[in-house]
């Protein structure tokens, strides 16, 4: 598995696969062909179908140094990945000098056809959660210790900077009002939710309200093109910050303790990324929100010093109940139903933590099993339910008067 630095990325929303990935691919083209006079970019699959709503063309146009033309090809079906894009490079005489195929595989990571060197090296020898758990039990390590073993103690410096960015994103989102861009007229709700205090509010209601407010805050920042952290993607970037922000506020956990929680959550995200997918275009929203919920549940379990079996059960339980979740963004925007899904997943992660506290000894399903199942389910989902906006809520949506 790769470093957690490839999982947690800071960048501009609203989509890690549709904006951050193409942006990184365009940077690769700038570096590889500094003298290019013109670049034609052809978007395929999900990039072509929902790229306009996600802002793909803007990310590419703003990044490429050469004159550029962006084409949305919605007809081509024989693709190596649902998020495929071709760069055709021309010299000053107008002659084609090269063609590069890239794939945005989720979480802002790219793959360049024929260029394995673009991929980040693997630094964790273990390939799945069972192997990781066996290693940790053998060497008496917590998940955060396991991360430090292979990435060095300096990884916590990185994770603390990630946490600072997450907190800033939540705070920025809580301060904003108005309508999100894109034409759906979606109103920002985080500030409103946060301010709705009532004298007779129960502790349970208060927890739900605040956790949702924090998730809305981060997700609305993402939808508005603000600076966010992939966890594991832009579209699911509100879940992990929401639960950790709430727990730090409620129980006073230190930033270093939160960094350790991010390490544990990151390992869970890495397992999904290694053995399945974190791309909505490849496996539906279960790959994004489901993974984010698992990461958040595992992070919370590490934060509360639960054992490895409890951490695994929390992560498994969180993912299991997102199996089959479709990715059907209305108008190709990361707004409906994406923002609310972050809030619901944040609450579900806390529920998974509670269940792990009581029921771990009764569990029957391995985390690796549910990851494999999620991927198989994602492959079985019809194309129209995998970030194409051709099915589900995306076609049935009717605005309320």
Secondary structure, DSSP 4 states (H G I P E B T S, - for coil): -B-GGGTS-EEESS-IIIIIHHHHHHHHHHHH-TT-SEEEEEE-HHHHHHHHHHTHHHHHHHH-SSEEEEEE--S----SSSSEEEEEEE-TTS-EEEEEEEEEEETTEEEETTBGGGSPPB-----SHHHHHHHHHHHT--HHHHHHHHH-TTHHHHHHHHHHHHHHHHHHHHH--SBPTTSS-PBP-HHHHHH---TT--HHHHHHHHHHHHHHHHHHHHHTT-EEE-SS-STTTTHHHHHHHHHHHHH---HHHHHHHHHHHHHHHHHHHHHS---HHHH-GGGTHHHHHHHHHHHHHHHTT--HHHHHHHHHHHHHTTTT--B--GGG-S-TTHHHHHHHHHHHHHHHHHHHHHHGGG----HHHHHHHHHHHHHHS-GGGBSSSSSTHHHH-----
